[in-house]
Amino acid sequence: MTDFKKMAAPGVQKLSPYIPGKPISELERELGISNIIKLASNENPLGPSPLAMQAIKSEMNELALYPDGNGFVLKKALAEKHAIGMECITLGNGSNDVLVLLAEAFLTPELSAMYSQYSFAVYPIAIQAVGAQHQMIDATPWEADMPLGCDLPAMKAAINDKTRLIFIANPNNPTGSFLGKNELYEFIRSVPKDVIVVIDEAYLEYSPLNERVDSSQWLGEFENLVVTRTFSKAYGLAGFRVGYCLSNPDIANVLNRIRQPFNVNSLALAAATAAINDDAFLQQSMKVNNIGMKMLQNTCDKLKLRYVPSKGNFLLIDFAQDAMPIYHKMLSLGVITRPVANYGLPTCLRVTIGSETEMQRLTAVMEQACG
């Protein structure tokens, strides 16, 4: 038989498929149980914005037509929100799509890209798929002021003449760790101009307003800065897969040369355009997250479990033992969380913040699973 794996590009041969959080329907089939709650994929427990739902319904009669391939209306709304030109925006099928576009556009086997240990799995996947070299920088230790965080001094020291991209998530997934405004700004300022710094801000909206580090405000100062955002988290549109990046026009021009035609569908364009102006929904999402986060932290304190301080909508919890038996016990009790052994954290689970009712149930399940 033909070995198609050997026919694949060298970098692709070594890849393993991305493993998402277990769907509710899959657990129902496996265990035959119902009343399951999913706290595995950092989804918004409130669902989509009501304004987004209205926009989706109004767009339904146009499904026989291709979407606007340029996404004019959404880009116009984004340009107004960020006080930036439309030519600085690249739309993606989720921000994941934009991250891959950056690797495809700017990396070659002779070049390398840098990222922190325990950061989003898509960074190494995108780098390896194009055959580029990895520069994974060790994260800060558990004992640091910011546990399992991005070590910016180590990153700066590791930059060499082959480094072309640096991926930094702030806040970081799956750890929830975060960087302060001054330290991130000074790092970007110190990076050579021919190295593109990508700040992945998928979880930015969950940070308190007075602590939020919005690096898009620095785009006018740093031509090598790219900021990625998504509608999948706080805006509750994960199923629609719509995100974007902000950059100087020349980088956006390069990305749009390889961006797939119609990579954002018409319903997603309409939903995102409406959601971005639904400030009341966003504030409610933050409120629900704050309540749930405090509940989960209190549960961890009660069970004497350490965790990484988080500015996302999830908490990385260390069970100080192989976490898989606890994960499976919680599955049997109808609660889906996220194992992170594939990130090199076999004693941890990442737990999404749900509604107050879901968090009450999670508390009972964690106490039973850890007992």
N, C-alpha and C positions, 0 to 999 in steps of 0.2 A: 504493500500500500504506500501511496505517496505520503511522505512526512511533511505536511504543510507547515508545521511549527519551524522546521529547519529552513523552510523557504522564507520565513519572515525576516524582517530586518533584525540585525543582532541585538539591538536594544530591546525590541519587542519580545524576542525569544525569552528574555530573562524576567519579563514582567509577570506578575500575578494579577488576576482580575480584582478590581475594587470591590470590597465587600460592604454593602450598605447595611443599615439597621434592619433587623428582621421585621417584615411586614406583619400586621395583625392577622391577615388572612392565612399566612403561612403557619403561624402558631396555632390558629384554629384547626387547620388541617392536621397538624402534627399531634396535638394533644386532645383535640375534640372539646375544647373549653370555649367559653364565651365571656363577655364582659371584660375584655382585655384592654389594658391601657398601654400605649406605646410611648416610652420616654427614652428613645434611642437615637433619634435623628434630628434633634434640636428644632423641631417644628413648633409653630405657634399654637398653643392650645385654644386660642380664640378663633382660629380659622382665618379666612381672608377678610379683608376690610369690606364693610358693607358697600362702600362706594365702588370698590372693585367688582363686587358681585353684580351691582346694577350695570356697570359698564360691560361686563361679560354678556349679560342678557341682551343688551342693546346691539351687540355685535353678532349675535347668533345667526341672523338672517344673511350675513355676508360670508358665510363659511365656504361658499363655492369659489370665492375670489382669493387670489394670493394676497398675503399681507404686504404692507408697504415695506419693501426690502431695505429702505433707508431708515425706517422707524422715525419719520419726521416728527410726529406729534409727541412721542415719548421723549425724543432727544430735545425737543424744544422745552418740554416741562423740566427735564433734567438740567438743561442749560440755565433756566431761570432759577432753579433751586440752588445750584452751585455757583451762580454768577460767573459762568464760563461760556465760551463759544461752542456752538453745536459741533464745530469741526474738531473739537477736543474729546468727543465722546465716541466710544465703540460699544455697540450693544452685543450681548452674548446670550447663549442658551444657558442661563445661569452664569454667575461669575466664574464658575468652573471652566466654562467654554473660553472665556477671555484669558484665563491662566494658561490654557493649552495653546491658544493663539500666540501668546507672548513667547512661549518656548519654540513653537514652530517658526516664528518670524525671526528670532534673534539668536538661536542657538545652532551650533554645528558640532560634529564630533571633536573638533579642535578646541572648542570652548567649554566653559563650565558655568554652572549656576549654583548658587549658595542658598542654604536654608537651615533652619535650626532643627536640632533633634526634637522629636515629639511635636512636629508641626504637621499641617494638613497633608494627607497621603497623596493628594493630586500633584504636589510639587515634584517629588521624585518620579512619579509616573510620567509626567509631562517631559521631564528632563531625559529620562531613560528612553522614552519612545522615539526621540529624535537623535539618540546616540550620543548625547552630550555627556560631559563628565560631571560628577556630583562633588559638591563641597558641603557635607553635612557637619555643622558646628555643634559641639556638645552643648546641651542646655545647662542652665544653672542647676545646682543640686537642690534637693528637698530642703536643706538647711539654709538656703539663701533667703534674703528678704523677699524675693519673688521666686518661689519654687518652680522648677521645671520651665523657666522662662528663657527668652532669647538673650544670649550673651553678646551684646553689641560690641564690646571691646575685642572679644575673640573673633567676631566676624570681621571687624575692621582689619585686624592683624592678618587674617587669612586671605584677603583680597590680593590677587596677583594679576599678571597680564593676560591670563586666560578667562578671568571672571567677567561674565557679560551680564548676568541677571542675579539679583538678590531678592528672594521671596521672604517677606516678613508678614505674619498675620498679627493684627493688633485690634482686638483681643485674639489670642491664639486658640486654635482648635487642634487637638482635643483637651488641652490642659486648662484653658480659661485664663492663663497668665496674660499680663498686659505690660505695655511700656509707657512711661511717662512722656509728656510733651517735650520737655527740654532734652532728654536723652535721645529720643528718636530724631528730633530736629538736628541736633549736633552730629548724629551719625550720618544722616543723609547729606549734610553739608560737607562731611569729610570724605565722602565716596567720590572717586574719580568720575568725571563727566561722561566717560564712555562706558560706565557700568550703570545699567538700569535698575533702579530700586523699585520693587513692586510691593506696595503696602496693601494687604488684603484686609479690608474692613467689613467683612461679612456680618460681624456681630456688633458693629459700632453703636447702633441705636439702643442697645441695652445698657450702655454706659451712662451714668448720671450726667446730666447736662454740664454741671460744673467741673466734671472730671474727664469729659469726652476729649479724645485726641483725634481731631479731624485733620488728617494730613493733606486733604484736598486744598486746604487754605494755603499750602506752600507751593502749589503747582506753578504759580507765576515766578517763583524764585528758583526752582530746580527743574531744568529742562529734562533731566533724566529720571524724574519721578512719575510713577504710574500708580493710581489708586483704584482698587476694584471694590465694587459694592454688589449687593444682591437684594432681590425682593423675596427671597425664599424664607427668611427668618422672621424678623420683626413684622414685616408686611404680610406674612401668612400666605405667600404664593409659591410655596415649594413645588407644587404639582405642575405649575406652568413653566418653570425653568426660564427665568428671565433675570439678567444681571447686566452689568456694564462696567466699563473702566473710563477713568478720566486721565488725560495725559496732554502733553503738548501736541499740536496738530500734526507734526511730522511723524510721531510714533503712531498716532491714530490712523494716519494715512497708510502706514505700513501694515497695520493690523487689518484694515479694511480691504487690503489687496488679497488677503487669504481667508477672510471671514466668509463662511458659506452663505450662499444666497438664501434669503428668507430664514435665517437662523433663529428668529424670534417670531412665533406664530401670532396671528391677528388677535386672538383672545388674550394672549399674554401681553401684547402691546397695549390693548385697551385697559386691562386690569391694572397694569403697572402705572399707566398714566393717571388713572383715577386714584390709586392707592397712595401715590406719592404726595397727594394733597390732603389726605385724610389724617390730619394731625390728632384729632380726638381718638381715633383708633390706635395710633402709635402710642399715645400717652397711656391708654388703657392697657396695651400690651406690656409696657414698661412697669405699670402698677402691678399687674398680675405676676410678672416675673420677679419683682422685688419681694412680694409676699411669699411666693413659692420658694425663692432662694433662701430666705430666712428660715422657713420651715425645714428645708432640707439640711441647712447648716446646723440647726438645733438638733435634728435627728442624729447627724454625724457626731456632734459633741456628746450627746447622750450615750451613743454607742462607742465613744472614744476612737473614732475613725478620723484620720487626718485627711485633709483635702486641700486643693490648690485654690486660693482666693480667686474668684472669677468675676469678670465683667461681661460674660456672655449670658446665654440662657441655658446653662448647663453647669454641672459641677463634676470635677474629676475626683473620685473618692478612692483612697487606698485602703484595702481591706487587710493588708499585712499578711496575706496568704494568697495562694492561687485563687483568683477571682472566678474562675469558670464554674466550680460547684455552686457558688453563691448565685451566679448568673442563672444557672439552670434551675436552681430552687425558686428563684424569683419568677422565672418563666412559668414554672408549674403552678404558681400562684396568680398568674395572669398579668404580670408586669414585665414589659420588655425594656431592657437597658442596653448599653453598648459595651461589649468587651473591647479592650484596647491592647491586647497582647501583641497584635500585629504592629503596633507602634513601639513595642519594646517595654510595655507597662503591664506585665502579666498579673500583677496583684491589684490592678485598678479596674473600675468600671466608670464610664462616663454616663451621667444621668441627666436627662433633659428636665428642665423645670416645666411642670404642667400646671393645670388649674389647682385651686385650693383643694377641691375634692380629690383630685388625683394625687396630690401631695400627701393628703391625709392617709389615703390608701397605701401609698408608697412607704410611709413611715411604719405602718403595721407590717407590711411585707418585709421590709428591711430588718425589723426587729425579730421577725420569725426566721428569716434566712440566716441571720447572724447569731441566733441563739444556740 
